[in-house]
């Protein structure tokens, strides 16, 4: 009779260990892995979008260059060094 109670107690401990420890740990680990994978996918997509935007900016047509202004001869100011 004592042996039967010991086996029942041992079975109950094993049941509690499996369903209160191992299964929740497994589910939590699975959830964390899924969240990390989702975050990595989001980061990868954001990186690809940035690369595409940079590629589009580099491929944008160049602005027309401003015409070179020719200095007039009257605009020159002579420089004189002042000594103390």
Beta strands, then each sheet from edge to edge (+ up, - down):
end
